[in-house]
Amino acid sequence: MSTDFSLPQRQSVVGIWVLFFYSLQRYARAFWPIILIYAFRFNQINKIYLVLSLIALFVVIGIISYLKYLNFTFALDSENKEFIINEGIINKTKTAIQLNKIQQVNINQSFIQRLIGVYELNVDTAGSNKKEGAIKAISHELALELKSRLLENESKAIGDENDTTTFKEIANEQSDFAEPFLRISFLSLLKVGVTSNYGRSIALLLLFFSTIYENFLKFGDDDNIYKEKFGNYIDQNLVLQSILFFIFWLIFIVLIVNVFRTIFKYFNYTIKQQKGSLLLSYGLISTKSTILKPEKVQIVVTSRNFFQKKMGILELKIKQATSGEKEQKGSAIDIPGCSTAEEEAILNLLFQKIPAKGLMLKPNWRKLIFSIFLTIGLPLFAFIVIGTYLDSAVFEYFFIVPIYIVYIGLIQYFKYINNRLFINNNFIIKQSGAWDIRKEIIEPSKIQAVSTSQLFWHKKLNIGSITLHTAGGDIAFQLGDYIVLKQYINKWLYEIETSDSNWM
């Protein structure tokens, strides 16, 4: 039986416990210094007063949670095509969300919600810096039905008698017994965990060992007495072996952390096809469920490094319209550990065809020279100035300079040769990266605006830069053939004006 969402609905009664624990958690974060002080002075505190204070606190939080539950209602306004949320204890708040502005509806389940047996439903729209609507505690069946109603407004009016059939079809397609369109295996997650986040790992290693090296030098130079007494007992080979031992174990720990983070976040990642859309669900402790509509997709990003290519996997990221002027962290949908065949199947479902590269544009060689100047020339100039006029001791680290030049030079070179812009009638593909090769794919009809720039000394060289602005982020290409770029810019602007694409 279909729920009549035209009448105000409340959350599940057991959701009071969710509100209670969330409120308790929020107050604990706010008053943690006081809690810490009382923890250290526990033996000096009157235990009776402490117990009575805790009971009073729990009673107050319980009353607040009950009032929040009682005053929180949600409904669908079929006449104005709006999703209405009323909440608040003293200050009443009414939020009206236009159904045609809804970009995404997520069904999540935190650890606390899993223990209690309820789910959280979040409604995300374009033009806001936060989630417009959040229902903290509803049943899974009701969450699925509400999600289907919120996202089906394009094809039918709210409250139609046929809604019952639609919900039954969707619920059947979303059931645990439906065959997934794609399932990310545990082995694929292991591969992603081992082959990703190299930048973070290298930065952690450099920070850790630079600190150890600095302290070791201070120990040897600042106290000659210690050096004389203990210097004879220090075996340099043993020190080297210890350093290599620590490097090995630190790399091992970083890899283990990356693997566990990936598994906890993306465990049991399944994708099901539903009425032309994709239903994504994943998570070990906190589960997340998201419906992805192809027409809402703004940018699709594929990423793959050398090891991932050898293992036959890649990472895929889908960007929809963000909730603000700039892309927010967590606004994109990640699909880790896809094979090439699975990538093509997802792209075919999102775009109804496999994106082809088409015409290739590459940046002028001056971009490479300018990048080397910024990343190698200026730092070396600063190094020489500091060593000459401020502290000559920095020249003791001169052995690092050749390593730095070779390392950064190779990175800039590979960035340059991988920096390409591919254009055809249906797609624009921006390729970039030195180690992780990224491909950002957009459709010209999804472009909101185009920015161009050309410095006066670039006019004779016929080079310039463009930035494509979309609701999912910006794509920039610098120092390309400006005449060719302008020809396509005029075409894209015409498509923007004439397109009737329903990406909002």
Summary of the structure (lengths in Angstrom):
residues: 504
radius of gyration: 28.7
end to end distance: 31.1
largest distance: 90.9
contacts: 1452
relative contact order: 0.08
helix: 51%
strand: 24%
